[in-house]
Amino acid sequence: MSDYRLETKCLHAGYTPSKGEPCALPIYQSTTFKYDTTDEMGQLFDLKAEGYFYTRLQNPTNDAVAAKIAELEGGVAALLTSSGQAANFYAVFNICEAGDHVVAASTIYGGTFNLLAVTFKKLGIDCTFVDTDASAEEIADAFRPNTKALFAETIANPALVVLDIEKFASVAHQHGVPLIVDNTFATPINCRPFEWGADIITHSTTKYMDGHGLQVGGAIIDSGNFDWEAYGDKYHGLTQPDESYHGVVYTKQFGKKAYITKATSQLMRDLGSIPSPNNCFLLNIGLETLPLRMERHCSNAQKTAEFLASHEKVSKVIYPGLPGDKYHALAEKYLPNGSCGVISFELEGGREAAVRFMDSLELANICTHVAASKTMVLHPASHTHRQMNDEQLREAGVSPGMIRLSVGIEHIDDILADLEKALKNA
């Protein structure tokens, strides 16, 4: 599939039916798979043969969708998880343990911030947050001898900060660690971080990839480019024998697929967090129309951002597609075909006006979701980032009155009419 365009890969990658087989990806809704001999199954448990024996580790439906997403991002392998948060947890925990350290951009999704700042700390893994706009030298100052990864988002949720991927990748590689990038908002349709130096990509497939609010899921994709063996002592989980699998050395036996194989055979084995085959089937349906929907999301969001920017009751609009936006130049570099359908903005009346505005909407739904076909609105300080204090909110680029608007694929005139009516009440 490597010669095909993304639009074609969205439809055909991951699953190719043979003669007499269904054109649609089948749902293998089974926990277990039969073998004829004890040795056949034993080879699977020893990672010496490929095949399926228990869905917690692998499933044909799940693997087909994972292969499609890997193809879209240009990676060597992918693993699907039960949520985007599980994907971010596995992506970091796969190479970290107690006593290690992570550096992360401060302008990331509130749940991920909490994962890195609070939950990982309970596991003995520290995290230092850096300003996404900081210089390479300032970011480098946050690194320690025990730093194992640098984490950031292509487009920050909800601050809409556009990541300078090349800058972050350069700093990461100078310190011998991989750059992990959450590419949820941009999707591989609008940005492929591997082409700019990222090593590992995560997604909340719940968002644009699904597109219809039908399933919760996540994905981890490995570029296969990071040389784990060059830093063997640091990443001994990949480069030294795993006694829980009879001494297998992942980098020796699986080469460029070592990272994903370890995440599957170790973390998924021990922690679970699998998506159901039915959910993966639904995700695959969403992926088939991803290019069409992203084009419409971006087109509608651009017009909506321009409308809001010119409205007298709106004090600030954050959208990389606006020429005056702080990240417009980076968006033109990394996101030339459009960024996403999400806009952050503030009203003249602050938090109180934001509440009146949101309560007056009729077409747009107030809900804890984003990046779906229907227009949705949310107040981050009260919802997704509610666990943060004022200082942490500022570091994340979230003001008390910020509104996050996820522009859907409805007719643009209906979207703008709904906003205009609500603004009159704000």
Order of alpha helices (4+ residues) and beta strands (2+ residues): alpha-alpha-alpha-beta-alpha-beta-alpha-beta-alpha-beta-alpha-beta-alpha-beta-beta-alpha-alpha-alpha-alpha-alpha-beta-alpha-beta-alpha-beta-beta-alpha-beta-alpha
